[in-house]
Amino acid sequence: MMIVVDIDVMLARRKMSVAEFAEAVGITPANVAVLKNGRAKAVRFTTLDAVCRVLDCQPGDVLRWVPDEEHAHVSAAP
């Protein structure tokens, strides 16, 4: 299973820079990069709340689940 973070998509739609976003959310630009690159192990609900508030979106607009190949093969089996 893989969780994909689409913050970069939302930032582009909002025409917002990483620096502006980081400051508005209250996290460092380095932590934004960790989120954007999928290296985050966890996200606090308070951070997710701030992300959604700043981007005026729902959690599903910035997070999505993509099955890995192994899971997809098991699901597709008859």
PDB file of N, CA, C and O in Angstrom, chain B, residues numbered from 101:
ATOM      1  N   MET B 101       0.845  -1.173   0.000  1.00  0.00           N
ATOM      2  CA  MET B 101       0.000   0.000   0.000  1.00  0.00           C
ATOM      3  C   MET B 101       0.890   1.235   0.000  1.00  0.00           C
ATOM      4  O   MET B 101       1.977   1.249   0.576  1.00  0.00           O
ATOM      5  N   MET B 102       0.396   2.253  -0.657  1.00  0.00           N
ATOM      6  CA  MET B 102       1.172   3.472  -0.735  1.00  0.00           C
ATOM      7  C   MET B 102       0.237   4.675  -0.614  1.00  0.00           C
ATOM      8  O   MET B 102      -0.770   4.768  -1.316  1.00  0.00           O
ATOM      9  N   ILE B 103       0.582   5.573   0.269  1.00  0.00           N
ATOM     10  CA  ILE B 103      -0.157   6.825   0.398  1.00  0.00           C
ATOM     11  C   ILE B 103       0.612   7.885  -0.380  1.00  0.00           C
ATOM     12  O   ILE B 103       1.800   8.101  -0.139  1.00  0.00           O
ATOM     13  N   VAL B 104      -0.060   8.537  -1.301  1.00  0.00           N
ATOM     14  CA  VAL B 104       0.552   9.583  -2.117  1.00  0.00           C
ATOM     15  C   VAL B 104       0.073  10.939  -1.602  1.00  0.00           C
ATOM     16  O   VAL B 104      -1.116  11.137  -1.354  1.00  0.00           O
ATOM     17  N   VAL B 105       1.007  11.860  -1.448  1.00  0.00           N
ATOM     18  CA  VAL B 105       0.695  13.210  -0.973  1.00  0.00           C
ATOM     19  C   VAL B 105       0.725  14.145  -2.175  1.00  0.00           C
ATOM     20  O   VAL B 105       1.749  14.286  -2.844  1.00  0.00           O
ATOM     21  N   ASP B 106      -0.411  14.781  -2.439  1.00  0.00           N
ATOM     22  CA  ASP B 106      -0.546  15.667  -3.597  1.00  0.00           C
ATOM     23  C   ASP B 106      -0.501  17.142  -3.223  1.00  0.00           C
ATOM     24  O   ASP B 106      -1.207  17.956  -3.818  1.00  0.00           O
ATOM     25  N   ILE B 107       0.318  17.489  -2.249  1.00  0.00           N
ATOM     26  CA  ILE B 107       0.418  18.889  -1.844  1.00  0.00           C
ATOM     27  C   ILE B 107       0.928  19.750  -2.994  1.00  0.00           C
ATOM     28  O   ILE B 107       0.469  20.878  -3.170  1.00  0.00           O
ATOM     29  N   ASP B 108       1.870  19.234  -3.777  1.00  0.00           N
ATOM     30  CA  ASP B 108       2.404  20.026  -4.882  1.00  0.00           C
ATOM     31  C   ASP B 108       1.317  20.388  -5.894  1.00  0.00           C
ATOM     32  O   ASP B 108       1.336  21.481  -6.459  1.00  0.00           O
ATOM     33  N   VAL B 109       0.379  19.484  -6.123  1.00  0.00           N
ATOM     34  CA  VAL B 109      -0.735  19.749  -7.030  1.00  0.00           C
ATOM     35  C   VAL B 109      -1.590  20.889  -6.483  1.00  0.00           C
ATOM     36  O   VAL B 109      -1.962  21.812  -7.207  1.00  0.00           O
ATOM     37  N   MET B 110      -1.890  20.803  -5.192  1.00  0.00           N
ATOM     38  CA  MET B 110      -2.730  21.839  -4.571  1.00  0.00           C
ATOM     39  C   MET B 110      -2.007  23.182  -4.521  1.00  0.00           C
ATOM     40  O   MET B 110      -2.628  24.227  -4.715  1.00  0.00           O
ATOM     41  N   LEU B 111      -0.704  23.161  -4.262  1.00  0.00           N
ATOM     42  CA  LEU B 111       0.058  24.419  -4.256  1.00  0.00           C
ATOM     43  C   LEU B 111       0.031  25.062  -5.642  1.00  0.00           C
ATOM     44  O   LEU B 111      -0.111  26.280  -5.758  1.00  0.00           O
ATOM     45  N   ALA B 112       0.162  24.265  -6.675  1.00  0.00           N
ATOM     46  CA  ALA B 112       0.112  24.804  -8.040  1.00  0.00           C
ATOM     47  C   ALA B 112      -1.264  25.390  -8.335  1.00  0.00           C
ATOM     48  O   ALA B 112      -1.369  26.460  -8.934  1.00  0.00           O
ATOM     49  N   ARG B 113      -2.314  24.697  -7.921  1.00  0.00           N
ATOM     50  CA  ARG B 113      -3.677  25.211  -8.145  1.00  0.00           C
ATOM     51  C   ARG B 113      -3.911  26.525  -7.407  1.00  0.00           C
ATOM     52  O   ARG B 113      -4.623  27.404  -7.892  1.00  0.00           O
ATOM     53  N   ARG B 114      -3.308  26.646  -6.237  1.00  0.00           N
ATOM     54  CA  ARG B 114      -3.499  27.857  -5.422  1.00  0.00           C
ATOM     55  C   ARG B 114      -2.454  28.935  -5.735  1.00  0.00           C
ATOM     56  O   ARG B 114      -2.490  30.033  -5.181  1.00  0.00           O
ATOM     57  N   LYS B 115      -1.514  28.593  -6.644  1.00  0.00           N
ATOM     58  CA  LYS B 115      -0.422  29.505  -6.991  1.00  0.00           C
ATOM     59  C   LYS B 115       0.300  29.989  -5.731  1.00  0.00           C
ATOM     60  O   LYS B 115       0.534  31.182  -5.539  1.00  0.00           O
ATOM     61  N   MET B 116       0.643  29.021  -4.886  1.00  0.00           N
ATOM     62  CA  MET B 116       1.283  29.294  -3.607  1.00  0.00           C
ATOM     63  C   MET B 116       2.660  28.651  -3.587  1.00  0.00           C
ATOM     64  O   MET B 116       2.822  27.513  -4.028  1.00  0.00           O
ATOM     65  N   SER B 117       3.641  29.364  -3.086  1.00  0.00           N
ATOM     66  CA  SER B 117       4.993  28.808  -2.990  1.00  0.00           C
ATOM     67  C   SER B 117       5.108  27.914  -1.756  1.00  0.00           C
ATOM     68  O   SER B 117       4.300  27.992  -0.831  1.00  0.00           O
ATOM     69  N   VAL B 118       6.115  27.079  -1.771  1.00  0.00           N
ATOM     70  CA  VAL B 118       6.385  26.212  -0.616  1.00  0.00           C
ATOM     71  C   VAL B 118       6.645  27.061   0.618  1.00  0.00           C
ATOM     72  O   VAL B 118       6.164  26.739   1.704  1.00  0.00           O
ATOM     73  N   ALA B 119       7.399  28.142   0.462  1.00  0.00           N
ATOM     74  CA  ALA B 119       7.714  29.006   1.604  1.00  0.00           C
ATOM     75  C   ALA B 119       6.445  29.641   2.184  1.00  0.00           C
ATOM     76  O   ALA B 119       6.267  29.675   3.402  1.00  0.00           O
ATOM     77  N   GLU B 120       5.574  30.137   1.319  1.00  0.00           N
ATOM     78  CA  GLU B 120       4.305  30.730   1.791  1.00  0.00           C
ATOM     79  C   GLU B 120       3.465  29.683   2.502  1.00  0.00           C
ATOM     80  O   GLU B 120       2.900  29.936   3.565  1.00  0.00           O
ATOM     81  N   PHE B 121       3.392  28.507   1.900  1.00  0.00           N
ATOM     82  CA  PHE B 121       2.609  27.416   2.472  1.00  0.00           C
ATOM     83  C   PHE B 121       3.154  26.995   3.835  1.00  0.00           C
ATOM     84  O   PHE B 121       2.402  26.848   4.798  1.00  0.00           O
ATOM     85  N   ALA B 122       4.465  26.804   3.902  1.00  0.00           N
ATOM     86  CA  ALA B 122       5.094  26.380   5.156  1.00  0.00           C
ATOM     87  C   ALA B 122       4.824  27.382   6.271  1.00  0.00           C
ATOM     88  O   ALA B 122       4.486  27.000   7.392  1.00  0.00           O
ATOM     89  N   GLU B 123       4.974  28.657   5.960  1.00  0.00           N
ATOM     90  CA  GLU B 123       4.737  29.684   6.972  1.00  0.00           C
ATOM     91  C   GLU B 123       3.276  29.696   7.419  1.00  0.00           C
ATOM     92  O   GLU B 123       2.993  29.810   8.612  1.00  0.00           O
ATOM     93  N   ALA B 124       2.351  29.579   6.469  1.00  0.00           N
ATOM     94  CA  ALA B 124       0.926  29.607   6.803  1.00  0.00           C
ATOM     95  C   ALA B 124       0.504  28.390   7.627  1.00  0.00           C
ATOM     96  O   ALA B 124      -0.348  28.500   8.509  1.00  0.00           O
ATOM     97  N   VAL B 125       1.099  27.234   7.339  1.00  0.00           N
ATOM     98  CA  VAL B 125       0.762  26.007   8.065  1.00  0.00           C
ATOM     99  C   VAL B 125       1.468  25.949   9.416  1.00  0.00           C
ATOM    100  O   VAL B 125       0.947  25.388  10.379  1.00  0.00           O
ATOM    101  N   GLY B 126       2.669  26.542   9.473  1.00  0.00           N
ATOM    102  CA  GLY B 126       3.428  26.516  10.714  1.00  0.00           C
ATOM    103  C   GLY B 126       4.422  25.376  10.766  1.00  0.00           C
ATOM    104  O   GLY B 126       4.745  24.883  11.847  1.00  0.00           O
ATOM    105  N   ILE B 127       4.916  24.947   9.601  1.00  0.00           N
ATOM    106  CA  ILE B 127       5.952  23.925   9.536  1.00  0.00           C
ATOM    107  C   ILE B 127       7.109  24.465   8.700  1.00  0.00           C
ATOM    108  O   ILE B 127       6.968  25.481   8.019  1.00  0.00           O
ATOM    109  N   THR B 128       8.235  23.794   8.754  1.00  0.00           N
ATOM    110  CA  THR B 128       9.402  24.265   8.006  1.00  0.00           C
ATOM    111  C   THR B 128       9.290  23.848   6.541  1.00  0.00           C
ATOM    112  O   THR B 128       8.628  22.861   6.220  1.00  0.00           O
ATOM    113  N   PRO B 129       9.938  24.602   5.658  1.00  0.00           N
ATOM    114  CA  PRO B 129       9.972  24.174   4.248  1.00  0.00           C
ATOM    115  C   PRO B 129      10.573  22.777   4.092  1.00  0.00           C
ATOM    116  O   PRO B 129      10.179  22.033   3.194  1.00  0.00           O
ATOM    117  N   ALA B 130      11.515  22.419   4.948  1.00  0.00           N
ATOM    118  CA  ALA B 130      12.094  21.066   4.898  1.00  0.00           C
ATOM    119  C   ALA B 130      11.029  20.007   5.185  1.00  0.00           C
ATOM    120  O   ALA B 130      11.012  18.958   4.541  1.00  0.00           O
ATOM    121  N   ASN B 131      10.152  20.271   6.136  1.00  0.00           N
ATOM    122  CA  ASN B 131       9.083  19.315   6.436  1.00  0.00           C
ATOM    123  C   ASN B 131       8.043  19.270   5.316  1.00  0.00           C
ATOM    124  O   ASN B 131       7.440  18.224   5.077  1.00  0.00           O
ATOM    125  N   VAL B 132       7.831  20.383   4.636  1.00  0.00           N
ATOM    126  CA  VAL B 132       6.954  20.362   3.459  1.00  0.00           C
ATOM    127  C   VAL B 132       7.559  19.435   2.407  1.00  0.00           C
ATOM    128  O   VAL B 132       6.845  18.647   1.786  1.00  0.00           O
ATOM    129  N   ALA B 133       8.871  19.528   2.209  1.00  0.00           N
ATOM    130  CA  ALA B 133       9.550  18.661   1.245  1.00  0.00           C
ATOM    131  C   ALA B 133       9.407  17.194   1.630  1.00  0.00           C
ATOM    132  O   ALA B 133       9.203  16.346   0.762  1.00  0.00           O
ATOM    133  N   VAL B 134       9.510  16.887   2.917  1.00  0.00           N
ATOM    134  CA  VAL B 134       9.339  15.510   3.392  1.00  0.00           C
ATOM    135  C   VAL B 134       7.934  15.011   3.044  1.00  0.00           C
ATOM    136  O   VAL B 134       7.769  13.874   2.602  1.00  0.00           O
ATOM    137  N   LEU B 135       6.935  15.852   3.241  1.00  0.00           N
ATOM    138  CA  LEU B 135       5.558  15.480   2.895  1.00  0.00           C
ATOM    139  C   LEU B 135       5.409  15.290   1.389  1.00  0.00           C
ATOM    140  O   LEU B 135       4.871  14.284   0.927  1.00  0.00           O
ATOM    141  N   LYS B 136       5.894  16.272   0.632  1.00  0.00           N
ATOM    142  CA  LYS B 136       5.737  16.231  -0.825  1.00  0.00           C
ATOM    143  C   LYS B 136       6.434  15.040  -1.455  1.00  0.00           C
ATOM    144  O   LYS B 136       5.943  14.484  -2.437  1.00  0.00           O
ATOM    145  N   ASN B 137       7.564  14.643  -0.907  1.00  0.00           N
ATOM    146  CA  ASN B 137       8.343  13.550  -1.477  1.00  0.00           C
ATOM    147  C   ASN B 137       7.936  12.172  -0.955  1.00  0.00           C
ATOM    148  O   ASN B 137       8.551  11.166  -1.308  1.00  0.00           O
ATOM    149  N   GLY B 138       6.905  12.129  -0.119  1.00  0.00           N
ATOM    150  CA  GLY B 138       6.411  10.853   0.376  1.00  0.00           C
ATOM    151  C   GLY B 138       7.305  10.183   1.397  1.00  0.00           C
ATOM    152  O   GLY B 138       7.216   8.971   1.588  1.00  0.00           O
ATOM    153  N   ARG B 139       8.162  10.941   2.057  1.00  0.00           N
ATOM    154  CA  ARG B 139       9.068  10.356   3.045  1.00  0.00           C
ATOM    155  C   ARG B 139       8.531  10.451   4.469  1.00  0.00           C
ATOM    156  O   ARG B 139       9.159   9.947   5.400  1.00  0.00           O
ATOM    157  N   ALA B 140       7.377  11.092   4.649  1.00  0.00           N
ATOM    158  CA  ALA B 140       6.813  11.237   5.998  1.00  0.00           C
ATOM    159  C   ALA B 140       6.298   9.886   6.489  1.00  0.00           C
ATOM    160  O   ALA B 140       5.664   9.142   5.740  1.00  0.00           O
ATOM    161  N   LYS B 141       6.572   9.585   7.732  1.00  0.00           N
ATOM    162  CA  LYS B 141       6.087   8.344   8.353  1.00  0.00           C
ATOM    163  C   LYS B 141       4.703   8.544   8.959  1.00  0.00           C
ATOM    164  O   LYS B 141       3.937   7.592   9.112  1.00  0.00           O
ATOM    165  N   ALA B 142       4.388   9.802   9.305  1.00  0.00           N
ATOM    166  CA  ALA B 142       3.109  10.122   9.938  1.00  0.00           C
ATOM    167  C   ALA B 142       2.816  11.610   9.740  1.00  0.00           C
ATOM    168  O   ALA B 142       3.709  12.410   9.461  1.00  0.00           O
ATOM    169  N   VAL B 143       1.550  11.947   9.891  1.00  0.00           N
ATOM    170  CA  VAL B 143       1.131  13.348   9.841  1.00  0.00           C
ATOM    171  C   VAL B 143       0.165  13.558  10.996  1.00  0.00           C
ATOM    172  O   VAL B 143      -0.815  12.826  11.130  1.00  0.00           O
ATOM    173  N   ARG B 144       0.433  14.539  11.814  1.00  0.00           N
ATOM    174  CA  ARG B 144      -0.474  14.846  12.929  1.00  0.00           C
ATOM    175  C   ARG B 144      -1.775  15.413  12.370  1.00  0.00           C
ATOM    176  O   ARG B 144      -1.783  16.097  11.347  1.00  0.00           O
ATOM    177  N   PHE B 145      -2.866  15.118  13.056  1.00  0.00           N
ATOM    178  CA  PHE B 145      -4.152  15.663  12.631  1.00  0.00           C
ATOM    179  C   PHE B 145      -4.153  17.185  12.702  1.00  0.00           C
ATOM    180  O   PHE B 145      -4.814  17.838  11.895  1.00  0.00           O
ATOM    181  N   THR B 146      -3.429  17.754  13.649  1.00  0.00           N
ATOM    182  CA  THR B 146      -3.375  19.220  13.722  1.00  0.00           C
ATOM    183  C   THR B 146      -2.670  19.789  12.493  1.00  0.00           C
ATOM    184  O   THR B 146      -3.047  20.849  11.993  1.00  0.00           O
ATOM    185  N   THR B 147      -1.648  19.086  12.009  1.00  0.00           N
ATOM    186  CA  THR B 147      -0.961  19.522  10.794  1.00  0.00           C
ATOM    187  C   THR B 147      -1.867  19.346   9.587  1.00  0.00           C
ATOM    188  O   THR B 147      -1.953  20.240   8.745  1.00  0.00           O
ATOM    189  N   LEU B 148      -2.542  18.214   9.489  1.00  0.00           N
ATOM    190  CA  LEU B 148      -3.468  17.976   8.382  1.00  0.00           C
ATOM    191  C   LEU B 148      -4.589  19.013   8.395  1.00  0.00           C
ATOM    192  O   LEU B 148      -5.003  19.492   7.339  1.00  0.00           O
ATOM    193  N   ASP B 149      -5.074  19.356   9.568  1.00  0.00           N
ATOM    194  CA  ASP B 149      -6.096  20.393   9.702  1.00  0.00           C
ATOM    195  C   ASP B 149      -5.575  21.723   9.159  1.00  0.00           C
ATOM    196  O   ASP B 149      -6.277  22.412   8.419  1.00  0.00           O
ATOM    197  N   ALA B 150      -4.350  22.081   9.525  1.00  0.00           N
ATOM    198  CA  ALA B 150      -3.761  23.340   9.055  1.00  0.00           C
ATOM    199  C   ALA B 150      -3.545  23.317   7.545  1.00  0.00           C
ATOM    200  O   ALA B 150      -3.786  24.320   6.873  1.00  0.00           O
ATOM    201  N   VAL B 151      -3.095  22.188   7.005  1.00  0.00           N
ATOM    202  CA  VAL B 151      -2.903  22.050   5.558  1.00  0.00           C
ATOM    203  C   VAL B 151      -4.230  22.289   4.841  1.00  0.00           C
ATOM    204  O   VAL B 151      -4.293  23.045   3.871  1.00  0.00           O
ATOM    205  N   CYS B 152      -5.283  21.643   5.324  1.00  0.00           N
ATOM    206  CA  CYS B 152      -6.598  21.786   4.691  1.00  0.00           C
ATOM    207  C   CYS B 152      -7.143  23.203   4.838  1.00  0.00           C
ATOM    208  O   CYS B 152      -7.776  23.724   3.921  1.00  0.00           O
ATOM    209  N   ARG B 153      -6.901  23.818   5.977  1.00  0.00           N
ATOM    210  CA  ARG B 153      -7.352  25.199   6.186  1.00  0.00           C
ATOM    211  C   ARG B 153      -6.645  26.139   5.226  1.00  0.00           C
ATOM    212  O   ARG B 153      -7.286  26.971   4.584  1.00  0.00           O
ATOM    213  N   VAL B 154      -5.328  26.013   5.123  1.00  0.00           N
ATOM    214  CA  VAL B 154      -4.534  26.907   4.273  1.00  0.00           C
ATOM    215  C   VAL B 154      -4.870  26.697   2.798  1.00  0.00           C
ATOM    216  O   VAL B 154      -4.970  27.663   2.041  1.00  0.00           O
ATOM    217  N   LEU B 155      -5.044  25.449   2.390  1.00  0.00           N
ATOM    218  CA  LEU B 155      -5.321  25.156   0.980  1.00  0.00           C
ATOM    219  C   LEU B 155      -6.816  25.160   0.659  1.00  0.00           C
ATOM    220  O   LEU B 155      -7.205  25.001  -0.498  1.00  0.00           O
ATOM    221  N   ASP B 156      -7.652  25.341   1.682  1.00  0.00           N
ATOM    222  CA  ASP B 156      -9.108  25.328   1.515  1.00  0.00           C
ATOM    223  C   ASP B 156      -9.542  24.066   0.771  1.00  0.00           C
ATOM    224  O   ASP B 156     -10.164  24.124  -0.289  1.00  0.00           O
ATOM    225  N   CYS B 157      -9.188  22.919   1.368  1.00  0.00           N
ATOM    226  CA  CYS B 157      -9.471  21.643   0.719  1.00  0.00           C
ATOM    227  C   CYS B 157      -9.834  20.592   1.758  1.00  0.00           C
ATOM    228  O   CYS B 157      -9.819  20.855   2.960  1.00  0.00           O
ATOM    229  N   GLN B 158     -10.156  19.416   1.282  1.00  0.00           N
ATOM    230  CA  GLN B 158     -10.443  18.260   2.122  1.00  0.00           C
ATOM    231  C   GLN B 158      -9.200  17.378   2.209  1.00  0.00           C
ATOM    232  O   GLN B 158      -8.345  17.449   1.326  1.00  0.00           O
ATOM    233  N   PRO B 159      -9.072  16.545   3.252  1.00  0.00           N
ATOM    234  CA  PRO B 159      -7.908  15.654   3.354  1.00  0.00           C
ATOM    235  C   PRO B 159      -7.707  14.792   2.100  1.00  0.00           C
ATOM    236  O   PRO B 159      -6.572  14.533   1.701  1.00  0.00           O
ATOM    237  N   GLY B 160      -8.783  14.359   1.494  1.00  0.00           N
ATOM    238  CA  GLY B 160      -8.681  13.545   0.289  1.00  0.00           C
ATOM    239  C   GLY B 160      -8.140  14.290  -0.916  1.00  0.00           C
ATOM    240  O   GLY B 160      -7.772  13.673  -1.915  1.00  0.00           O
ATOM    241  N   ASP B 161      -8.087  15.609  -0.833  1.00  0.00           N
ATOM    242  CA  ASP B 161      -7.500  16.394  -1.917  1.00  0.00           C
ATOM    243  C   ASP B 161      -5.976  16.371  -1.862  1.00  0.00           C
ATOM    244  O   ASP B 161      -5.314  16.615  -2.871  1.00  0.00           O
ATOM    245  N   VAL B 162      -5.419  16.082  -0.694  1.00  0.00           N
ATOM    246  CA  VAL B 162      -3.958  16.068  -0.547  1.00  0.00           C
ATOM    247  C   VAL B 162      -3.389  14.675  -0.264  1.00  0.00           C
ATOM    248  O   VAL B 162      -2.184  14.460  -0.395  1.00  0.00           O
ATOM    249  N   LEU B 163      -4.245  13.735   0.120  1.00  0.00           N
ATOM    250  CA  LEU B 163      -3.808  12.367   0.407  1.00  0.00           C
ATOM    251  C   LEU B 163      -4.633  11.385  -0.406  1.00  0.00           C
ATOM    252  O   LEU B 163      -5.856  11.503  -0.484  1.00  0.00           O
ATOM    253  N   ARG B 164      -3.959  10.416  -1.012  1.00  0.00           N
ATOM    254  CA  ARG B 164      -4.686   9.360  -1.719  1.00  0.00           C
ATOM    255  C   ARG B 164      -3.925   8.045  -1.593  1.00  0.00           C
ATOM    256  O   ARG B 164      -2.699   8.021  -1.489  1.00  0.00           O
ATOM    257  N   TRP B 165      -4.679   6.964  -1.604  1.00  0.00           N
ATOM    258  CA  TRP B 165      -4.109   5.633  -1.484  1.00  0.00           C
ATOM    259  C   TRP B 165      -3.975   5.017  -2.869  1.00  0.00           C
ATOM    260  O   TRP B 165      -4.908   5.061  -3.671  1.00  0.00           O
ATOM    261  N   VAL B 166      -2.806   4.442  -3.141  1.00  0.00           N
ATOM    262  CA  VAL B 166      -2.542   3.752  -4.398  1.00  0.00           C
ATOM    263  C   VAL B 166      -2.061   2.356  -4.033  1.00  0.00           C
ATOM    264  O   VAL B 166      -1.079   2.210  -3.305  1.00  0.00           O
ATOM    265  N   PRO B 167      -2.743   1.330  -4.529  1.00  0.00           N
ATOM    266  CA  PRO B 167      -2.294  -0.028  -4.195  1.00  0.00           C
ATOM    267  C   PRO B 167      -0.947  -0.320  -4.837  1.00  0.00           C
ATOM    268  O   PRO B 167      -0.671   0.108  -5.958  1.00  0.00           O
ATOM    269  N   ASP B 168      -0.114  -1.057  -4.107  1.00  0.00           N
ATOM    270  CA  ASP B 168       1.152  -1.475  -4.707  1.00  0.00           C
ATOM    271  C   ASP B 168       0.877  -2.653  -5.636  1.00  0.00           C
ATOM    272  O   ASP B 168      -0.229  -3.194  -5.639  1.00  0.00           O
ATOM    273  N   GLU B 169       1.863  -3.050  -6.417  1.00  0.00           N
ATOM    274  CA  GLU B 169       1.659  -4.107  -7.411  1.00  0.00           C
ATOM    275  C   GLU B 169       1.258  -5.433  -6.772  1.00  0.00           C
ATOM    276  O   GLU B 169       0.399  -6.143  -7.293  1.00  0.00           O
ATOM    277  N   GLU B 170       1.885  -5.764  -5.638  1.00  0.00           N
ATOM    278  CA  GLU B 170       1.580  -7.029  -4.984  1.00  0.00           C
ATOM    279  C   GLU B 170       0.125  -7.064  -4.564  1.00  0.00           C
ATOM    280  O   GLU B 170      -0.549  -8.074  -4.766  1.00  0.00           O
ATOM    281  N   HIS B 171      -0.376  -5.981  -3.983  1.00  0.00           N
ATOM    282  CA  HIS B 171      -1.756  -5.901  -3.544  1.00  0.00           C
ATOM    283  C   HIS B 171      -2.705  -5.945  -4.741  1.00  0.00           C
ATOM    284  O   HIS B 171      -3.750  -6.592  -4.680  1.00  0.00           O
ATOM    285  N   ALA B 172      -2.351  -5.269  -5.814  1.00  0.00           N
ATOM    286  CA  ALA B 172      -3.190  -5.246  -7.010  1.00  0.00           C
ATOM    287  C   ALA B 172      -3.318  -6.652  -7.606  1.00  0.00           C
ATOM    288  O   ALA B 172      -4.392  -7.031  -8.072  1.00  0.00           O
ATOM    289  N   HIS B 173      -2.225  -7.425  -7.594  1.00  0.00           N
ATOM    290  CA  HIS B 173      -2.283  -8.784  -8.134  1.00  0.00           C
ATOM    291  C   HIS B 173      -3.154  -9.682  -7.271  1.00  0.00           C
ATOM    292  O   HIS B 173      -3.895 -10.512  -7.798  1.00  0.00           O
ATOM    293  N   VAL B 174      -3.078  -9.532  -5.970  1.00  0.00           N
ATOM    294  CA  VAL B 174      -3.905 -10.341  -5.072  1.00  0.00           C
ATOM    295  C   VAL B 174      -5.367  -9.971  -5.252  1.00  0.00           C
ATOM    296  O   VAL B 174      -6.228 -10.851  -5.277  1.00  0.00           O
ATOM    297  N   SER B 175      -5.659  -8.677  -5.380  1.00  0.00           N
ATOM    298  CA  SER B 175      -7.038  -8.226  -5.549  1.00  0.00           C
ATOM    299  C   SER B 175      -7.613  -8.674  -6.888  1.00  0.00           C
ATOM    300  O   SER B 175      -8.817  -8.910  -6.989  1.00  0.00           O
ATOM    301  N   ALA B 176      -6.780  -8.796  -7.913  1.00  0.00           N
ATOM    302  CA  ALA B 176      -7.254  -9.142  -9.238  1.00  0.00           C
ATOM    303  C   ALA B 176      -7.412 -10.652  -9.441  1.00  0.00           C
ATOM    304  O   ALA B 176      -7.992 -11.097 -10.431  1.00  0.00           O
ATOM    305  N   ALA B 177      -6.887 -11.432  -8.489  1.00  0.00           N
ATOM    306  CA  ALA B 177      -6.945 -12.886  -8.633  1.00  0.00           C
ATOM    307  C   ALA B 177      -8.396 -13.358  -8.558  1.00  0.00           C
ATOM    308  O   ALA B 177      -9.187 -12.806  -7.792  1.00  0.00           O
ATOM    309  N   PRO B 178      -8.759 -14.393  -9.360  1.00  0.00           N
ATOM    310  CA  PRO B 178     -10.154 -14.901  -9.351  1.00  0.00           C
ATOM    311  C   PRO B 178     -10.502 -15.612  -8.071  1.00  0.00           C
ATOM    312  O   PRO B 178     -11.626 -16.089  -7.916  1.00  0.00           O
TER     313      PRO B 178
END
